[in-house]
């Protein structure tokens, strides 16, 4: 079976590894304690604390499996291979919003790493798709739920 390769930045991979470590070393122990304490209350069939702890355990174990799969199937974006002629995954792109006359900076990442609030947008988002493969000077029109965006690419880093 051909697994999807997640394209991550070094920073993104380290963040996922840190989360995985935290879940395995800290959260698992906390949940085991909660379950143990809940069992000490007696009858587990009607024990809300026990059910809540087991649900939390299932969530954490699911997240651990997800993170392990992502880390196993990731490819690090090698920015040194990009000559910044064209926008590609990992590119930092400065655009001008032609309507608002303001500059916006985006970093194109895989959806796993996306965080629009910090300027990291997914390569599969409408903006990410529109910018991929473009070069400095290109203009793009992007249809988004809030309307249409009109950008000019000023810089690719």
N, C-alpha and C positions, 0 to 999 in steps of 0.2 A: 504494500500500500504506500502510495506517495504522500508523505506528510507535507503540510503547508510549512514553508520556511518563514518564520517571523523575522523581519528585518529590524534589528534593534541598534540603537547607538550604544557605545560603551557605557554611557551614563545610565541608559535605560536598563541594560543588562544588570549592572551593579545594583540598581534599585530593586529589581525583581529578586536577585539573589539575597539581598538584605531582608526583604519581606519573607522569603522562604525560610531563611535562617530563624527569623523571629517567630514564625508560625511553628516551626519544628521544635525549637528549644524553649520558648517561653509560653506560647499559647497552648500547646499540647499539655504542658504540665498544669497550667491554670485550669483547663477544662477537666483534666483527670481529678484534680482536687475538688472542683465543683461537683462532679459526679459522685465522688467518694462521700462528700458531705451530704449530698442529697440522699444517697442510699442510707446513710446513718439515721435519717429521719424515719426510716421504716418502710412501709408499703410503697413500692415504686409505681404501682399501677395508677395511683391517683396523686402522684407527687409532681406538682407543677415545676418545682425547681429541677427535678431529675429530667423531665421532658425538655425543659428549656436548655439544660446543659447538654443533653444528647443532640438536640437540634443544632446547637452551637458547634458541637464536636463534628457533626456531619458537614456543616458549612466549612469549617476549618480544614477538614480532611479533603474536601472537594477542591478548595482553593490550593492546597498543597499539590494535589495531582495536576491541576491546571498549570501552576507555576513550573512544576517539573517538566511537563510536556513542552511548554514554551521555551524553557531554557535548553532542553535537549534539541529542539528544532528551530534554533535561531541562527541567524547569520548576522554578524556584526557589519554594520555599514562602514566601509572603509572610505572615509572622506578624502584620503590621499589619492585615491584612484579617480576622483572627480576633478576635472580641470575647471569646473565652475562655468563652463560654456553653456550648459543646459541644466535646467532644474531637474534634480534627481532625488531619490530618497536620501534623507540626511542633509539636504541643502538648506541653508538659511537664505531666505528670499526677502528682499526689501521691495515692496510694491508701493505705488502711489494710487490711492483711491481717487479716480478722476472726477468723481462727483463731489466728494468732501474736500478734495485737495489736501489730503494728509497721507503721511507715510505709515505703513504698517509692516512689521517684520513677522514672518512665519518661518517655522522650522518644520520641514516635512518628515513625518515619522510613520511607522506602522500604527495601526489603530490601537495596539496594545499600549503604546506609549503616549497616545494623544492626550493633550491637556490644553484645550483651546484658551483657557484663562491665562496660560503662560506662553501662548503663541505657538504651541506644538500642535500642528493639525495633521490629521490622518491623510495618508496618500490616497485613500479611497473616499474621502469626503469630496463634496462638490468643488471646493476651492483647491484641495490637493490634486484632484484629477485634472482640473483646468490648468494648473501651474506646471505639472510634470511635463518634461520635454521642451519647455519654452526657454527662450534666451532673453538676455537683456535687451530692452527696447520693445519686446512683444507686448501687445495689448490683449487682454482676455476679458470676455464677458461671461459672467457666471450667474446662472439661475440658482438662487437659494430660496428657502421658504419665506424669507423676509423681503424678497424682491430680486432685483438684478444688481450685481456688482460689476463695476467697470474698473479694471486695474491695468496699470502699466508696470512692467518689471523694470526696476531701477538697478538692482544689484543682486548677484548670486554669490554667496560665500560658502 
